[in-house]
Amino acid sequence: MRKKELKQLKLAVPKQETPITNFLTASGTFQDGDLLLNRQGLRFISHDKENSPSYTHPEDTQFNLADLETMKVIGKGSGGVVQLVRHKWTNKLFALKVIQMNIQEPVRKQIVQELKINQASQCQNIVVCYDAFYNNGFISLVLEYMDCGSLADVLKQLKTILEPYLAVVCKQVLKGLVYLHHERHIIHRDIKPSNLLVNHKGEVKITDFGVSAMLANSMGQRDTFVGTYNYMSPERISGSAYGYSSDIWSLGLVILELAIGRFPYLPLEKEEGWLNFYELLETIVGQPPPCAPPDQFSPEFCSFVSACIQKDPKDRMSSLDLLSHPFIKKFEDRDIDLAILIRSLDPPM
């Protein structure tokens, strides 16, 4: 691909600016409106009980960073480090994600909004955020521990996932997206296999909707752009306006990848890898979208993928409409137990 063609591609990459720190109090508390975040945890000071988010720790578990014992590191990335931790007094396991607070005001406002959404979440397909702490320039998120890793981990072992199980996965992810899109009115922005977590019950839950991705992006880390842009819709890559349908594009790519066992976009020279991620982005923006091979998959599955991976956002089905798609309905009356499949795999490292 010619360099001239690559230069014409517009990337919506956040600019690096001097961090704004006037949202920190002298005591080291992160404060924005009615939200207070410090080493004691996340609290709300709003007197508007009707509109302020309410949250009760499960079984009255009270969190304190000093009471969380690190077991092992279970994830690393440009957005931060994730540790498996044990609550010393209850022996309950949680995932502790630690990310550096180095952000600009617009990003900070979005993070505050999403921390509130996390605390008020009432959806079983969204990973629970039990509490958050701010200390010495780092935010620590106490998250629900999903003991079987992510769909990326599952795919590494299974190589491909059969349609009946994909329908179960799709239905759960779509329920999470319906909650985010239609009840909370937010766009996830980073749907990918590693952000869709699973547990031994066969539950699939969405995590990382915006917080760590935006924190990492605000620091101008190119590695984050690579991972995020792979599943990003054409309109987002080109810097155009985008909406909820950008998440649907990402979901379509994820489901197709789980079905065929590889990322759907291949280099023009299949025997070689992508020379750089700009060439991949140019392909996503400029070439026809991938599709499910009709000789390998059912018409319903091919139709579902096509309903998601449309270049024009207006042509994509919504998360709510996709819940009624024939591919989802096809397996609803069958006894498809995703838990049995998940429990048959080796635990993630």
C-alpha positions in Angstrom: 0.0 0.0 0.0 1.4 3.4 -0.9 2.4 5.8 1.8 0.3 8.6 0.1 -2.8 6.4 0.6 -2.0 5.8 4.2 -1.6 9.5 5.0 -5.1 10.2 3.8 -6.5 8.1 6.6 -7.8 10.2 9.5 -7.4 8.7 12.9 -9.4 9.9 15.9 -6.4 9.7 18.2 -6.6 11.8 21.4 -4.1 14.7 21.7 -1.7 14.8 24.6 -2.1 17.8 26.8 -0.9 18.9 30.2 -3.0 17.1 32.8 -5.5 19.2 34.7 -5.2 18.6 38.5 -7.6 21.2 40.0 -10.2 18.4 40.6 -7.9 17.1 43.4 -8.3 18.5 46.9 -5.5 19.2 49.3 -6.1 16.0 51.1 -5.7 14.0 47.9 -9.4 13.4 47.2 -10.6 13.1 43.7 -13.8 15.2 43.6 -16.2 15.9 40.8 -19.7 17.2 41.6 -21.3 14.8 44.1 -18.6 12.2 43.6 -15.8 11.8 46.1 -13.0 9.3 45.4 -10.1 8.8 47.8 -8.3 6.1 49.8 -11.5 5.4 51.8 -13.4 4.6 48.7 -16.1 6.0 46.3 -18.8 8.1 47.9 -21.6 10.3 46.8 -22.6 13.5 48.7 -25.7 14.4 46.7 -28.8 15.1 48.7 -30.9 14.2 45.7 -31.8 10.7 46.8 -34.1 10.1 43.8 -31.4 10.7 41.2 -28.2 9.8 42.9 -27.0 6.2 42.4 -27.5 3.8 45.2 -25.4 0.8 46.0 -25.1 -1.8 48.7 -22.2 -4.1 49.0 -23.2 -7.8 48.7 -23.6 -9.4 52.1 -22.5 -6.2 53.7 -18.9 -6.6 52.6 -17.0 -3.4 53.5 -14.0 -2.7 51.3 -10.7 -1.2 52.3 -7.6 -1.6 50.2 -5.6 -2.7 53.2 -8.0 -5.7 53.7 -7.4 -6.9 50.1 -4.6 -9.5 49.8 -3.0 -10.0 46.4 -3.0 -13.6 45.2 -1.6 -13.1 41.7 -1.6 -10.9 38.6 -4.3 -12.0 36.2 -4.0 -9.3 33.5 -1.7 -6.7 32.2 -2.2 -4.0 29.6 -1.6 -0.4 28.7 -4.8 0.5 30.7 -3.4 -1.0 33.9 -2.8 -4.1 35.9 -5.5 -6.5 37.1 -4.8 -8.6 40.2 -6.7 -11.4 41.8 -7.3 -10.4 45.4 -8.8 -12.0 48.5 -10.8 -10.1 51.1 -9.0 -11.1 54.3 -12.1 -11.2 56.6 -14.6 -12.9 54.2 -12.2 -14.9 51.9 -14.2 -13.6 48.9 -12.2 -13.2 45.7 -12.3 -10.0 43.6 -10.4 -8.6 40.6 -8.5 -5.4 41.5 -7.7 -3.2 38.5 -5.2 -0.4 39.1 -4.9 2.4 36.5 -3.0 5.6 36.5 -5.0 8.8 36.8 -3.4 11.0 34.1 -6.3 12.5 32.2 -7.8 15.6 30.7 -11.0 17.3 31.8 -13.3 15.9 29.1 -12.1 12.4 29.7 -12.3 12.8 33.4 -16.0 13.9 33.1 -16.7 10.7 31.1 -15.0 8.5 33.7 -17.0 10.1 36.5 -20.2 9.4 34.6 -19.2 5.8 34.0 -18.1 5.2 37.6 -21.6 6.3 38.6 -23.1 3.9 36.1 -20.9 1.1 37.4 -22.1 1.7 40.9 -25.8 1.8 39.9 -25.7 -1.1 37.4 -28.6 -3.5 37.7 -27.7 -5.7 34.8 -26.5 -9.3 35.2 -24.5 -9.1 32.0 -22.3 -6.2 33.2 -19.3 -6.9 35.5 -20.0 -5.4 38.9 -17.8 -2.6 40.2 -18.0 -2.9 44.0 -16.0 0.1 44.9 -13.2 2.4 43.7 -10.3 4.1 45.5 -8.0 7.0 44.6 -4.5 7.1 46.1 -1.2 8.6 45.0 -2.3 9.2 41.4 -3.8 5.8 40.9 -7.4 4.6 40.7 -8.1 1.1 42.1 -11.3 -0.6 40.9 -12.7 -3.5 43.0 -14.4 -5.7 40.4 -16.4 -8.9 40.2 -14.0 -11.8 39.7 -14.9 -13.8 36.5 -13.0 -17.0 37.2 -12.9 -18.4 33.6 -11.2 -15.4 32.0 -12.3 -13.8 28.8 -13.7 -15.0 25.4 -10.1 -14.4 24.1 -8.9 -17.1 26.6 -11.7 -19.4 25.6 -10.9 -19.1 21.9 -7.3 -19.9 22.5 -8.3 -23.3 23.8 -11.3 -24.1 21.6 -9.9 -22.6 18.4 -13.5 -22.1 17.2 -16.9 -22.0 18.9 -19.9 -23.8 17.5 -23.1 -21.9 16.6 -25.3 -23.0 19.4 -22.8 -21.7 22.0 -22.3 -18.5 20.0 -26.0 -17.9 20.1 -25.9 -18.1 23.9 -22.9 -15.8 24.1 -24.6 -13.3 21.7 -27.8 -13.2 23.7 -25.9 -12.4 26.9 -23.7 -9.7 25.3 -26.8 -8.2 23.6 -28.6 -8.0 26.9 -25.6 -6.1 28.3 -25.6 -3.8 25.3 -29.4 -3.2 25.5 -28.9 -2.1 29.1 -26.0 0.3 28.2 -27.6 1.7 25.1 -31.3 1.9 26.0 -31.3 2.3 29.8 -28.0 4.1 30.5 -27.6 5.8 27.1 -23.9 5.2 26.8 -21.7 3.7 24.1 -19.2 1.0 25.3 -16.6 2.0 22.7 -14.3 -1.1 23.3 -16.2 -4.3 22.6 -13.6 -7.0 22.0 -13.0 -10.6 23.1 -10.8 -9.6 26.1 -13.5 -7.3 27.4 -16.2 -10.1 27.4 -15.6 -12.1 30.6 -17.0 -15.6 31.5 -17.4 -17.6 34.7 -17.9 -21.2 35.6 -21.7 -20.6 35.6 -21.6 -19.9 31.9 -22.3 -16.2 32.4 -20.9 -13.7 29.9 -20.4 -10.2 31.1 -19.2 -6.9 29.6 -16.4 -5.1 31.3 -14.2 -2.1 30.7 -16.7 0.2 29.1 -14.7 3.3 28.8 -12.8 3.8 32.1 -9.5 2.1 31.5 -9.5 2.5 27.7 -10.0 6.3 28.0 -7.4 6.5 30.8 -4.9 4.7 28.6 -5.8 6.8 25.5 -5.4 10.0 27.4 -1.8 9.1 27.9 -1.2 8.7 24.2 -0.2 5.0 24.3 -0.1 3.7 20.8 -0.4 0.0 21.9 -3.8 0.9 23.2 -4.8 2.3 19.9 -3.8 -0.9 18.1 -5.9 -3.1 20.4 -8.9 -0.8 20.3 -8.9 0.0 16.6 -9.0 -3.6 15.5 -12.7 -3.8 16.4 -13.5 -0.2 15.8 -16.2 0.7 13.3 -15.2 2.5 10.1 -16.9 5.7 11.1 -15.0 5.9 14.3 -11.7 5.2 12.6 -12.3 7.9 10.1 -13.2 10.4 12.8 -16.9 10.7 11.8 -19.8 11.0 14.2 -20.8 7.7 15.7 -23.4 6.2 18.0 -24.6 3.0 19.6 -24.3 1.1 16.3 -20.5 1.3 16.6 -20.7 -1.2 19.4 -22.8 -3.5 17.1 -20.1 -3.4 14.4 -17.6 -4.5 17.1 -19.9 -7.3 18.3 -20.2 -8.6 14.7 -16.4 -8.8 14.3 -16.1 -10.5 17.7 -18.7 -13.2 17.0 -17.3 -13.9 13.5 -13.8 -14.2 15.0 -15.1 -16.7 17.6 -16.7 -18.7 14.7 -13.8 -18.8 12.3 -11.0 -18.8 14.9 -9.1 -15.8 13.7 -9.5 -12.0 13.4 -11.9 -11.5 10.3 -9.6 -9.2 8.4 -6.7 -10.7 6.6 -3.8 -8.9 4.9 -3.9 -8.7 1.1 -1.0 -11.0 1.0 -2.3 -13.8 3.3 1.0 -15.4 3.9 2.3 -12.2 5.5 1.1 -10.3 8.6 0.0 -6.6 8.6 3.0 -4.4 8.1 1.5 -1.8 10.5 -1.9 -1.1 12.0 -2.5 1.8 9.6 -2.8 -0.7 6.8 -5.4 -2.6 8.8 -7.3 0.6 9.5 -7.2 1.5 5.8 -8.6 -1.9 5.0 -11.5 -1.6 7.5 -12.4 1.9 6.2 -11.9 1.3 2.4 -12.6 -2.3 1.7 -15.9 -4.3 1.8 -16.7 -5.8 5.3 -16.0 -9.4 6.1 -18.8 -12.0 6.1 -19.4 -15.5 7.4 -18.6 -18.1 4.8 -22.1 -19.4 3.7 -20.7 -22.9 3.0 -19.5 -23.2 6.6 -22.3 -21.6 8.6 -26.1 -21.5 8.7 -28.1 -18.8 6.9 -29.2 -17.5 10.3 -25.7 -17.0 11.5 -24.6 -15.4 8.2 -27.5 -13.1 8.4 -26.7 -12.1 12.0 -23.1 -11.3 11.2 -24.2 -9.3 8.2 -26.8 -7.4 10.3 -23.9 -6.2 12.5 -21.0 -5.7 10.1 -22.4 -3.1 7.8 -20.2 -0.2 6.6 -23.1 2.3 6.9 -24.1 2.6 10.6 -27.8 3.1 9.6 -27.9 -0.3 8.0 -26.9 -2.1 11.3 -29.6 -3.6 13.5 -29.9 -2.3 17.1 -29.0 -4.3 20.1 -32.7 -4.6 21.0 -33.7 -5.8 17.5 -30.8 -8.3 17.4 -32.2 -10.0 20.5 -35.1 -11.1 18.2 -32.9 -12.1 15.3 -33.6 -15.7 13.9 -30.1 -16.7 14.9 -30.8 -16.0 18.6 -34.3 -17.5 18.4 -33.0 -20.6 16.7 -31.4 -22.1 19.8 -33.6 -20.6 22.5 -35.7 -23.8 22.9 -32.7 -26.1 23.0 -30.8 -27.0 26.2 -27.5 -25.3 25.4 -25.4 -25.3 28.5 -22.5 -22.9 28.1 -21.3 -23.7 31.6 -20.5 -27.3 30.7 -18.3 -26.1 27.8 -16.5 -23.5 29.9 -15.9 -25.8 32.8 -14.3 -28.3 30.4 -11.4 -25.9 29.7 -8.2 -25.4 31.6 -8.4 -22.3 33.9 -6.8 -19.2 32.5 -3.2 -18.5 33.6 
